[in-house]
Amino acid sequence: MNSIDMSVDFLGRKLVNPIVAASGTFSFGMEHSEFMDIEQLGALTVKGITVDEKIGNPPPRITETPSGVLNSIGLQNPGIDYFIDNILPRLSQYSVPVIINISGESVQEYCQIVRKLENQPIFAIELNISCPNVDKGGIEFGTSSQSIYNLVKTVRKATDIPLIVKLSPNVTDICEMAISCEQAGADAICLINTLKGMAIDAKTRRPILGNIVGGLSGPAIKPVALRMVWEVSRRVEIPLIGMGGVMDGQDAAEFMIAGATAVGVGTANLVHPYACENISLQLKDFCRENNISCVSSLIGTLKY
Ligand SMILES: Cc1cc2nc3c(=O)[nH]c(=O)nc-3n(C[C@H](O)[C@H](O)[C@H](O)COP(=O)(O)O)c2cc1C
């Protein structure tokens, strides 16, 4: 098979392929442009941004675990005004669709950021309601379907920019949270963020992370993520970005088969700066080897 159509339609736009750089693992994108052509990404999600600058949690903030990584970065970022004035103009020189991941300590803060993003050259806003590494904001919105509904509904009224909601796996029923997002007017759902975890040094009896607990990502969480993407895809109509432990093209195909339209790559970027590009090429190889002419034909095709 000569030509394989790797594009997917997502939020009214044709992405060149389904691979999306996941928030917090690709910085603001330009750093990676030294290693790869970032225009070859389906989309690029920037590090989580808050109203004011955040210095993040005390070190150590990242540690390896068997088949994964625990991080407790704590949303370190320069704040929305600095981002809009100094980073976004450079990033928007590239044709890659840019997704802005945002966090707030209150509904008002989310709306404040969203209003500042109005008329900026961005593709979509991703509401991070799932960060396990901050005391206030993030995950506290993401573990109750009522507070998710209230937040998304209020932000929806504040903007017409496409809204993606990023869900936490640290809940009993992920479908309940996803349905609330859809009912409140979200355009898409991104799942999953990291699973809460911790690491201990038995000799010193001390936690390894400065924040004591952190979020687990990487191959260790892939089965959980696949299960959640599959469950949610059967309960909502809006498209999904599936992620969690995607390390190669076959992993990406699995997420699409489970029901994701696009596939996020996070921890793999920490292992290899070319990860997104490699995974996209491997996904194309997977299609070629399996006589698939359009990658989008994989979406939601689990046989059971
Ligand atoms: C170091 C690090 C920082 C992260 N920062 C953010 C963030 O700022 N906002 C967010 O929504 N998710 C953040 N995440 C979560 C990832 O975007 C992704 O949802 C998660 O790691 C699962 O995908 P993976 O297994 O491919 O890494 C971060 C993950 C890591 C490893």
The ligand as a Gaussian input file, in Angstrom:
#p B3LYP/6-31G(d) Opt

LIG

0 1
 C        6.595000      15.366000      34.103000
 C        5.127000      15.408000      33.800000
 C        4.452000      16.627000      33.846000
 C        3.075000      16.683000      33.547000
 N        2.431000      17.895000      33.575000
 C        1.107000      17.956000      33.214000
 C        0.434000      19.219000      33.148000
 O        1.012000      20.289000      33.382000
 N       -0.890000      19.223000      32.812000
 C       -1.571000      18.043000      32.522000
 O       -2.779000      18.080000      32.219000
 N       -0.937000      16.846000      32.546000
 C        0.368000      16.779000      32.893000
 N        1.009000      15.561000      32.895000
 C        0.253000      14.325000      32.533000
 C        0.495000      13.911000      31.076000
 O        0.095000      14.916000      30.168000
 C       -0.253000      12.585000      30.754000
 O       -1.640000      12.785000      30.928000
 C        0.175000      11.429000      31.643000
 O        1.548000      11.489000      31.925000
 C       -0.166000      10.063000      31.039000
 O        0.453000       9.883000      29.775000
 P        1.901000       9.139000      29.601000
 O        1.815000       7.836000      30.339000
 O        2.083000       9.017000      28.129000
 O        2.901000      10.039000      30.240000
 C        2.371000      15.490000      33.198000
 C        3.077000      14.263000      33.150000
 C        4.435000      14.218000      33.433000
 C        5.147000      12.880000      33.355000

